[in-house]
Amino acid sequence: MKVVAFNGSPKAEGNTFHALQLVTAELEKAGIDCEIIHVGNKNIRGCLACGQCVKQQNEQCVIKDEVNDWIQKMKVADGILIGSPVYYSGIAGTMKCFLDRSFFVAGVNGGLLRGKVGAAVAAVRRSGGIPTFDQLNHFINYAEMLVPTSNYWNVIHGLTPGEVLQDQEGVQIMQVLGQNMAYTLKLVENGAGKVEMAPQAQKVFTHFIR
């Protein structure tokens, strides 16, 4: 099994990276391969709302950059882990651009992430961690992924790179998340061919102008 993790921080080895690494260390102990991809330092723009991914149905965004490669990594992975630092009580901008585009392409191309195991983590100095964690989970929930939990919300605290490792409760939260994610992945693997997943519903798409 394979989990691909996305680091939404501009810093390659900042606190978001350390949070992800705490989770992936537990996954690797359970025999699950992990890859951490650095997103936050890339030159990625937001969705153009052009609709070409809907029309073409080729699992690609019309903007040609790393996002298309990452979509394919997500497609073949068993689990997806997304992490972001907190910017103004929200997801860091580059990470938000990546999530908007990749999850939309995945959704309109047959639900590429449906049934996969997905989790989110946030690294924060002081406050805004819960809103950011909530925003990250919006993507996972909308994609119909299976969400493992921890023993508290998946937020870890620190300022300078690596300082989150001093947050004893935060470290435990990440470790428990990794253990529960491994357990969920193994449940899915062992249920394959034995438990039939419900057919994907045709999306009802409405608006509020009558």
RAJO-V864787 format. One record per residue. N is the residue number from 1. RES is the residue in one small letter. SS is DSSP state (a for helix, b for strand, c for the rest). PHI is phi in whole degrees, 0 to 359 (NA if undefined). PSI is psi in degrees with one decimal (999 if undefined). Layout:
BEGIN
{{N & RES & SS & PHI & PSI} {N & RES & SS & PHI & PSI}}
END
This chain:
BEGIN
{{1 & m & c & NA & 156.6} {2 & k & b & 222 & 135.4} {3 & v & b & 242 & 132.2} {4 & v & b & 250 & 128.4} {5 & a & b & 246 & 142.0} {6 & f & b & 242 & 120.2} {7 & n & b & 268 & 108.4} {8 & g & c & 273 & 7.3} {9 & s & c & 273 & 144.8} {10 & p & c & 297 & -23.6} {11 & k & c & 273 & 127.0} {12 & a & c & 298 & -38.7} {13 & e & c & 231 & 44.7} {14 & g & c & 277 & -164.0} {15 & n & a & 290 & -29.0} {16 & t & a & 296 & -43.2} {17 & f & a & 300 & -44.7} {18 & h & a & 295 & -36.4} {19 & a & a & 297 & -46.6} {20 & l & a & 297 & -39.8} {21 & q & a & 294 & -33.9} {22 & l & a & 298 & -39.5} {23 & v & a & 289 & -47.5} {24 & t & a & 293 & -27.6} {25 & a & a & 299 & -39.5} {26 & e & a & 290 & -37.5} {27 & l & a & 297 & -43.2} {28 & e & a & 294 & -34.0} {29 & k & a & 299 & -30.3} {30 & a & c & 272 & 7.5} {31 & g & c & 85 & 19.5} {32 & i & c & 255 & 126.2} {33 & d & b & 290 & 143.1} {34 & c & b & 225 & 147.2} {35 & e & b & 224 & 129.7} {36 & i & b & 256 & 122.7} {37 & i & b & 252 & 131.1} {38 & h & b & 273 & 110.9} {39 & v & c & 261 & -38.1} {40 & g & c & 295 & -15.1} {41 & n & c & 258 & 6.8} {42 & k & c & 270 & 159.8} {43 & n & c & 267 & 82.3} {44 & i & c & 243 & 127.0} {45 & r & c & 263 & 169.3} {46 & g & c & 280 & 176.6} {47 & c & c & 297 & 139.6} {48 & l & c & 273 & -8.3} {49 & a & c & 55 & 35.8} {50 & c & c & 275 & -21.6} {51 & g & c & 79 & 7.0} {52 & q & a & 293 & -31.7} {53 & c & a & 293 & -27.8} {54 & v & a & 286 & -42.6} {55 & k & a & 288 & -43.3} {56 & q & a & 279 & -31.7} {57 & q & c & 53 & 45.6} {58 & n & c & 242 & 16.7} {59 & e & c & 60 & 29.8} {60 & q & c & 229 & 145.5} {61 & c & c & 272 & 145.1} {62 & v & c & 295 & -23.9} {63 & i & c & 281 & 122.0} {64 & k & c & 268 & 97.9} {65 & d & c & 208 & -164.6} {66 & e & a & 296 & -20.5} {67 & v & a & 303 & -39.4} {68 & n & a & 295 & -37.0} {69 & d & a & 294 & -40.5} {70 & w & a & 291 & -33.2} {71 & i & a & 300 & -41.4} {72 & q & a & 291 & -34.1} {73 & k & a & 295 & -40.0} {74 & m & a & 294 & -37.9} {75 & k & a & 299 & -41.1} {76 & v & a & 269 & -10.9} {77 & a & c & 284 & 155.1} {78 & d & c & 274 & -30.5} {79 & g & b & 221 & 153.1} {80 & i & b & 229 & 133.2} {81 & l & b & 236 & 125.4} {82 & i & b & 239 & 134.8} {83 & g & b & 224 & 144.1} {84 & s & b & 217 & 147.5} {85 & p & b & 285 & 175.2} {86 & v & b & 255 & 119.1} {87 & y & b & 242 & 114.6} {88 & y & c & 50 & 49.0} {89 & s & c & 60 & 32.0} {90 & g & b & 207 & -179.9} {91 & i & b & 293 & 139.6} {92 & a & c & 302 & 144.0} {93 & g & a & 303 & -47.3} {94 & t & a & 297 & -40.5} {95 & m & a & 297 & -41.7} {96 & k & a & 299 & -42.3} {97 & c & a & 300 & -44.7} {98 & f & a & 298 & -46.9} {99 & l & a & 294 & -43.3} {100 & d & a & 304 & -46.8} {101 & r & a & 284 & -47.2} {102 & s & a & 292 & -43.1} {103 & f & a & 289 & -30.8} {104 & f & a & 290 & -46.0} {105 & v & a & 302 & -45.0} {106 & a & a & 299 & -39.5} {107 & g & a & 291 & -41.8} {108 & v & a & 274 & -1.7} {109 & n & c & 248 & 49.7} {110 & g & c & 86 & 14.6} {111 & g & c & 67 & 60.3} {112 & l & c & 299 & -24.9} {113 & l & c & 259 & -2.9} {114 & r & c & 299 & 128.8} {115 & g & c & 85 & -7.5} {116 & k & c & 282 & 163.4} {117 & v & b & 268 & 128.9} {118 & g & b & 224 & 141.3} {119 & a & b & 215 & 159.0} {120 & a & b & 229 & 149.1} {121 & v & b & 223 & 151.2} {122 & a & b & 230 & 138.8} {123 & a & b & 245 & 130.4} {124 & v & b & 217 & 150.7} {125 & r & c & 286 & -50.6} {126 & r & c & 221 & -63.7} {127 & s & c & 223 & 166.6} {128 & g & c & 99 & -1.5} {129 & g & a & 292 & -41.1} {130 & i & a & 293 & -45.9} {131 & p & a & 301 & -38.4} {132 & t & a & 292 & -44.0} {133 & f & a & 302 & -42.2} {134 & d & a & 298 & -45.1} {135 & q & a & 297 & -41.5} {136 & l & a & 298 & -39.2} {137 & n & a & 291 & -22.4} {138 & h & a & 302 & -40.2} {139 & f & a & 293 & -46.1} {140 & i & a & 297 & -44.3} {141 & n & a & 294 & -42.5} {142 & y & a & 295 & -29.0} {143 & a & c & 278 & 2.6} {144 & e & c & 61 & 41.5} {145 & m & c & 271 & 164.5} {146 & l & b & 265 & 127.3} {147 & v & c & 248 & 110.5} {148 & p & c & 284 & 156.2} {149 & t & c & 243 & 173.1} {150 & s & c & 238 & -162.7} {151 & n & c & 262 & 12.9} {152 & y & c & 191 & 178.9} {153 & w & c & 292 & 146.4} {154 & n & c & 280 & 67.1} {155 & v & b & 232 & 135.9} {156 & i & b & 231 & 146.5} {157 & h & b & 245 & 137.7} {158 & g & c & 176 & 159.2} {159 & l & c & 252 & -67.8} {160 & t & c & 284 & 152.2} {161 & p & c & 307 & 126.5} {162 & g & c & 91 & -10.0} {163 & e & a & 293 & -23.5} {164 & v & a & 299 & -22.9} {165 & l & a & 292 & -12.1} {166 & q & a & 270 & -10.5} {167 & d & c & 277 & 92.7} {168 & q & a & 299 & -42.4} {169 & e & a & 292 & -41.4} {170 & g & a & 299 & -41.4} {171 & v & a & 299 & -44.5} {172 & q & a & 297 & -39.4} {173 & i & a & 303 & -45.9} {174 & m & a & 294 & -39.9} {175 & q & a & 294 & -43.7} {176 & v & a & 295 & -38.8} {177 & l & a & 301 & -45.6} {178 & g & a & 299 & -41.5} {179 & q & a & 295 & -43.8} {180 & n & a & 290 & -32.4} {181 & m & a & 293 & -40.9} {182 & a & a & 299 & -43.1} {183 & y & a & 299 & -44.8} {184 & t & a & 296 & -42.0} {185 & l & a & 300 & -41.1} {186 & k & a & 289 & -34.0} {187 & l & a & 299 & -44.7} {188 & v & a & 297 & -45.3} {189 & e & a & 299 & -44.0} {190 & n & a & 284 & -19.5} {191 & g & a & 272 & -11.6} {192 & a & c & 299 & 127.7} {193 & g & c & 83 & -7.0} {194 & k & c & 247 & -38.6} {195 & v & c & 247 & 119.6} {196 & e & c & 276 & 130.2} {197 & m & c & 282 & 142.1} {198 & a & c & 300 & 143.7} {199 & p & c & 299 & 147.7} {200 & q & c & 293 & 131.5} {201 & a & c & 285 & 144.3} {202 & q & c & 285 & 121.6} {203 & k & c & 299 & 127.7} {204 & v & c & 272 & 119.2} {205 & f & c & 240 & 109.6} {206 & t & c & 235 & 172.9} {207 & h & c & 221 & -177.8} {208 & f & c & 251 & 14.3} {209 & i & c & 262 & 121.3} {210 & r & c & 248 & 999}}
END
